[in-house]
Amino acid sequence: MEEKNMKTKKWYSQNFIEFEKKLNGQAGSEFHKVRKSALSEFENLPFPTLKTEDWKYTNIKPILKQNFTPAQNAAPVKVTKELVSNYKMDGFLCDYLVFVNGIYDKDLSCLSEAAKGIIVDSLGNLLKKNSDLVLNKIAKLAEIENPFNALNTAYAVDGTVVYVPKNVVVEKPIQVIFLNGSDDENVLITPRNLIIAEENSQVKLIFNYEGISSKPYFTNTVTEVYTSKNAVIELNKIQNEDNNSFHIEKTQIYQEDGSNFTHSSISFGGLIARNDINSMLDGENVECNYYGLYLANESRHVDHHTFVDHAKPNSVSNELYKGILDDSGHGVFSGKILVRQNAQKTNAYQSNKSVLLSPESQVDTKPQLEIYADDVKCSHGATVGHLDDEAKYYIRSRGIPVELANSMLITAFANDVLENIKIPELREKLNHMIFEKLHRVEV
């Protein structure tokens, strides 16, 4: 295994030479020093194994067995506006960005004129302008904890940047569509996203990761989120990639006094999907909400790791993750809440519930609390079970067919998560996708 890991590292290190040649003068930039430092860390960090505590339920060997060509070195993939329209949600302002294999496509995107100082742009565009906004924030929040984080930073050239100035409320959600994969080669896709909400600002975002290829690919992304004093951010992530693809994302959030951050993770696709979501609550009267709904059918593996760090008093965190497992699907949830010694008056809640639709499906769950303050209210719990036979019998007694009865119970189970999404159009779309993915009758 070690020999294979060395070959994998050599592959990406050698590709970096060609990658540098395609940076069009950016190889001498300040940010490129960050890339080269990350490449050095990538070469020195060991890949996690099943003996690594945070990865004990997730076997990454299928990812390491294949060599993925970094998107910048791969042949461009042509995407039509008609294809984009299949993934874009209607009813919003004409503000959406489209990335093909992690590279911004201006012709497929639609951005209105910037108003009130709002910036919605691609990382690549802003790096070319040597934007201080980006250089002062990018790669400053998310630490490199494993080779995947390092690989993203080393090959980061593009991604979404959203900046909302002080006292500005963005009324309509901003959509970001990531279309990934190629029919010609296995591609490594490395979006780097940056979200900044200044004091008293508000913004809603939809990040949609979709697969468009027949060959395997690897989406490896990092998202950094700065939530300033009294700012409100709602980030909805939909991961609906191809069944033979791999997806790993690290999301790092920083929250100041009075801020409110909500992250909804909806995971429907990918052979292996891993989501690391971490928040630092570095202020008082902070609210942090994590919601997750994941489907793992066929032989899919979906892993959510969360970490909420209560560093200051008088704050609230709430986590609710629900998994629907079918066929030989495998779900993993590992959530940790840390309450530091001076974080008195903390309220922290964590819940993971899973329903198994087949005898072969399985789930591993590990909720954790680490508390050093004495005036707190904290709870955590996990349940694993099957659809309620008594409830199903009650529904069937009303003349409802068994398949529709099962669908009604699945809808009720998922609704606890979906009802927390504040965008009605998105809730409706997700409800449809649940039954499409499970190949079951829709309610």
Residue pairs with C-beta under 8 A, 6 or more apart in sequence:
1 49
1 61
4 64
4 65
5 46
5 47
5 64
8 47
8 64
8 67
9 42
9 43
9 147
11 67
12 42
12 70
12 151
12 154
12 155
12 188
13 39
13 42
13 43
15 69
15 70
15 73
16 39
16 154
16 155
18 73
19 70
19 72
19 73
19 155
20 27
20 32
21 27
22 72
22 73
23 29
23 32
23 157
26 32
26 127
26 128
26 157
29 127
29 130
30 130
30 135
31 127
31 134
31 135
31 138
31 139
34 138
34 139
34 153
35 153
35 154
35 155
35 156
36 154
38 139
38 144
38 150
38 151
38 152
38 153
38 154
39 150
39 154
41 144
41 150
42 147
42 150
42 151
42 154
45 144
45 146
45 147
45 150
46 147
47 60
47 64
47 146
47 147
48 54
48 55
48 58
48 60
48 146
49 55
50 56
50 57
50 59
54 305
54 334
57 303
57 330
57 332
57 334
57 364
58 272
58 274
58 301
58 303
58 332
59 301
60 272
62 246
62 271
62 272
63 218
63 246
63 272
66 186
66 216
66 218
67 186
68 186
68 187
68 188
68 216
68 217
68 218
69 185
69 186
69 187
69 188
70 155
70 187
70 188
70 190
71 101
71 102
71 103
71 155
71 187
71 188
71 189
71 190
72 103
72 155
72 157
74 101
74 182
74 185
74 187
75 182
75 184
75 185
76 100
77 100
77 101
77 181
77 182
77 183
77 212
77 213
79 98
79 100
79 105
79 108
79 179
79 212
81 108
83 179
83 212
84 98
84 108
84 177
84 179
87 177
87 179
87 208
87 210
88 96
88 175
88 177
89 175
89 206
89 425
89 426
89 429
90 425
91 425
92 172
92 173
92 175
92 425
93 112
93 171
93 172
94 110
94 111
94 112
95 110
95 111
95 112
95 120
95 172
95 174
95 175
96 109
96 110
96 111
96 174
96 175
96 176
96 177
97 104
97 109
97 111
97 120
97 122
97 160
97 174
97 175
97 176
97 177
98 104
98 105
98 108
98 109
98 177
98 179
99 105
99 122
99 158
99 159
99 160
99 176
99 177
99 178
99 179
99 191
100 108
100 179
100 180
101 179
101 180
101 181
101 182
101 187
101 189
101 217
102 157
102 158
102 159
102 178
102 180
102 189
102 190
102 191
102 219
102 221
103 124
103 157
103 158
104 122
104 123
104 124
104 125
104 158
111 120
111 121
114 120
116 165
116 168
117 163
117 165
117 168
118 163
118 164
118 165
118 168
118 170
119 126
119 133
119 161
119 162
119 163
120 160
120 161
120 162
120 163
120 174
121 161
122 158
122 159
122 160
122 161
123 134
123 138
123 156
123 157
123 158
123 159
123 160
123 161
123 192
123 193
123 194
124 157
124 158
124 159
126 133
126 134
126 161
127 134
127 157
133 161
133 163
133 196
134 161
134 194
137 194
137 196
137 224
137 226
138 156
138 192
138 194
138 224
139 153
139 156
139 192
139 224
140 224
141 224
141 225
141 226
141 252
141 254
142 149
142 222
142 223
142 224
142 250
142 252
143 149
143 252
144 150
144 153
145 250
148 220
148 248
148 250
149 222
149 250
151 188
151 190
151 220
152 190
152 192
152 220
152 221
152 222
152 250
153 192
153 222
155 188
155 190
156 190
156 192
156 222
157 190
157 192
158 191
158 192
159 191
159 192
159 193
159 194
159 221
160 176
160 191
160 193
160 194
160 195
160 207
161 193
161 194
161 195
162 174
162 194
162 195
162 196
162 203
162 205
163 196
163 198
164 170
164 196
164 197
164 198
164 201
164 202
164 203
164 231
165 198
165 201
166 198
166 199
166 200
166 201
166 228
167 198
167 199
167 200
167 201
168 198
168 201
168 202
169 201
169 202
169 203
170 201
170 202
170 203
170 204
172 204
173 204
173 205
173 206
173 236
173 423
173 426
174 203
174 204
174 205
174 206
175 205
175 206
175 208
176 193
176 205
176 206
176 207
176 208
177 208
177 210
178 189
178 191
178 207
178 208
178 209
178 210
178 219
179 210
179 212
180 187
180 189
180 209
180 210
180 211
180 212
180 213
180 217
180 219
180 241
180 242
180 245
181 187
181 211
181 212
181 213
181 214
181 215
181 217
181 241
181 242
181 245
182 213
182 215
182 217
183 213
183 214
183 215
184 215
185 215
186 215
186 216
186 217
186 218
187 213
187 215
187 217
187 218
188 217
188 218
188 220
189 217
189 218
189 219
189 220
189 221
190 220
190 221
191 219
191 221
191 222
192 221
192 222
192 223
193 207
193 221
193 222
193 223
193 224
194 223
194 224
195 203
195 205
195 223
195 224
195 225
195 226
195 233
195 235
196 226
196 228
197 203
197 226
197 227
197 228
197 231
197 232
197 233
197 259
198 228
198 231
199 228
199 229
199 230
199 231
200 229
200 230
200 231
201 228
201 231
201 232
202 231
202 232
202 233
203 232
203 233
203 234
204 233
204 234
204 236
204 422
204 423
205 233
205 234
205 235
205 236
206 236
206 238
206 423
206 426
207 223
207 235
207 236
207 237
207 238
208 238
208 240
209 219
209 237
209 238
209 239
209 240
209 241
209 247
210 240
210 241
211 217
211 240
211 241
211 242
211 245
211 269
212 242
213 242
213 245
215 244
216 242
216 244
216 245
216 246
216 271
217 242
217 245
217 246
218 245
218 246
218 247
218 248
219 241
219 245
219 246
219 247
219 248
219 249
220 248
220 249
221 248
221 249
221 250
222 249
222 250
222 251
222 252
223 235
223 249
223 250
223 251
223 252
224 252
225 233
225 235
225 251
225 252
225 253
225 254
225 261
226 254
227 233
227 253
227 254
227 255
227 256
227 259
227 260
227 261
228 256
228 259
229 256
229 257
229 258
229 259
229 283
230 257
230 258
230 259
231 256
231 259
231 260
232 259
232 260
232 261
233 259
233 260
233 261
233 262
234 262
234 264
234 422
235 251
235 261
235 262
235 263
235 264
236 264
236 266
236 421
236 423
236 426
237 249
237 251
237 263
237 264
237 265
237 266
237 275
238 266
238 268
238 430
239 247
239 249
239 265
239 266
239 267
239 268
239 269
239 270
239 273
239 275
240 268
240 269
240 433
241 247
241 269
241 270
241 273
242 269
242 270
243 269
243 270
243 271
243 298
243 300
244 271
245 269
245 270
245 271
246 270
246 271
246 272
246 273
247 269
247 270
247 272
247 273
247 274
248 273
248 274
248 276
249 274
249 275
249 276
250 276
250 278
251 263
251 275
251 276
251 277
251 278
252 278
253 261
253 263
253 277
253 278
253 279
253 280
253 288
254 279
254 280
254 282
255 261
255 279
255 280
255 281
255 282
255 283
255 286
255 288
256 282
256 283
256 286
257 283
257 284
257 285
257 286
258 283
258 284
258 285
258 286
259 283
259 286
259 287
260 286
260 287
260 288
260 289
261 279
261 287
261 288
261 289
262 288
262 289
262 290
262 291
262 420
263 277
263 289
263 290
263 291
264 291
264 292
264 293
264 417
264 420
264 421
265 275
265 277
265 290
265 291
265 292
265 293
265 294
265 304
265 321
266 292
266 293
266 294
266 430
267 273
267 275
267 292
267 293
267 294
267 295
267 302
267 304
268 294
268 295
268 433
268 434
268 437
269 300
269 437
270 300
270 302
271 299
271 300
271 301
272 300
272 301
272 303
273 294
273 300
273 301
273 302
273 303
274 303
274 305
275 292
275 303
275 304
275 305
276 305
276 306
276 307
277 290
277 304
277 305
277 306
277 307
278 306
278 307
278 308
278 309
279 288
279 290
279 307
279 308
279 309
279 317
280 309
280 311
281 288
281 308
281 309
281 310
281 311
281 312
281 315
281 317
281 343
282 311
282 312
283 312
283 315
284 312
284 313
284 314
284 315
285 314
285 315
286 312
286 315
286 316
287 315
287 316
287 317
287 318
288 308
288 315
288 316
288 317
288 318
289 317
289 318
289 319
289 420
290 306
290 308
290 317
290 318
290 319
290 320
290 321
291 319
291 320
291 321
291 417
291 420
291 421
292 304
292 320
292 321
292 322
292 333
292 417
293 321
293 322
293 323
293 324
293 414
293 417
293 418
293 430
293 434
294 302
294 304
294 321
294 322
294 323
294 324
294 331
295 302
295 323
295 324
295 325
295 326
295 329
295 434
295 437
295 438
296 302
296 323
296 324
296 325
296 326
296 329
296 330
296 331
296 361
297 325
297 326
297 327
297 329
297 357
297 361
297 437
297 438
297 439
298 326
298 327
298 328
298 329
299 327
299 328
299 329
300 329
300 330
301 329
301 330
301 331
301 332
302 323
302 329
302 330
302 331
302 332
303 331
303 332
303 333
303 334
304 321
304 332
304 333
304 334
304 335
305 334
305 335
306 319
306 321
306 334
306 335
306 336
306 350
307 335
307 336
307 338
308 317
308 319
308 335
308 336
308 337
308 338
308 348
309 338
309 340
310 317
310 337
310 338
310 339
310 340
310 343
310 346
310 348
311 340
311 342
311 343
312 342
312 343
313 342
313 343
313 344
313 345
313 346
314 344
314 345
314 346
315 343
315 346
315 347
316 346
316 347
316 348
317 337
317 346
317 347
317 348
317 349
317 350
318 348
318 349
318 350
319 335
319 337
319 349
319 350
319 351
319 352
320 351
320 353
320 416
320 417
320 420
321 333
321 335
321 351
321 352
321 353
321 417
322 352
322 353
322 354
322 355
322 413
322 414
322 416
322 417
323 331
323 333
323 352
323 353
323 354
323 355
323 363
324 354
324 355
324 357
324 410
324 413
324 414
324 434
324 438
325 331
325 354
325 355
325 356
325 357
325 358
325 361
325 362
325 363
326 357
326 358
326 361
326 438
327 358
327 360
327 361
328 358
328 360
328 361
329 361
329 362
330 361
330 362
330 363
330 364
331 354
331 361
331 362
331 363
331 364
332 363
332 364
332 365
333 352
333 354
333 363
333 364
333 365
333 366
333 367
333 382
334 365
334 366
334 367
334 368
335 350
335 352
335 366
335 367
335 368
335 380
336 368
336 369
336 370
337 348
337 350
337 368
337 369
337 370
337 371
337 378
337 380
338 370
339 346
339 348
339 369
339 370
339 371
339 372
339 373
339 376
339 378
340 372
340 373
341 372
341 373
342 373
343 372
343 373
343 376
344 373
344 374
344 375
344 376
345 375
345 376
346 373
346 376
346 377
346 378
347 376
347 377
347 378
348 369
348 376
348 377
348 378
348 379
349 378
349 379
349 380
350 367
350 369
350 379
350 380
350 381
351 367
351 380
351 381
351 382
352 365
352 367
352 381
352 382
352 383
353 382
353 383
353 384
353 413
354 363
354 365
354 382
354 383
354 384
354 385
355 384
355 385
355 386
355 387
355 410
355 413
356 362
356 363
356 384
356 385
356 386
357 386
357 387
357 438
363 384
365 382
365 384
367 380
367 381
367 382
368 380
369 378
369 380
371 378
387 406
387 409
387 410
387 413
388 409
391 409
392 402
392 405
392 406
392 409
395 405
395 408
395 409
396 402
396 405
400 408
403 440
403 441
404 441
404 443
406 440
406 441
407 435
407 440
407 441
407 442
407 443
408 443
410 434
410 435
410 438
410 440
411 431
411 434
411 443
414 431
414 434
418 427
418 430
418 431
419 427
421 427
421 430
431 442
431 443
432 442
435 441
435 442
435 443
436 442
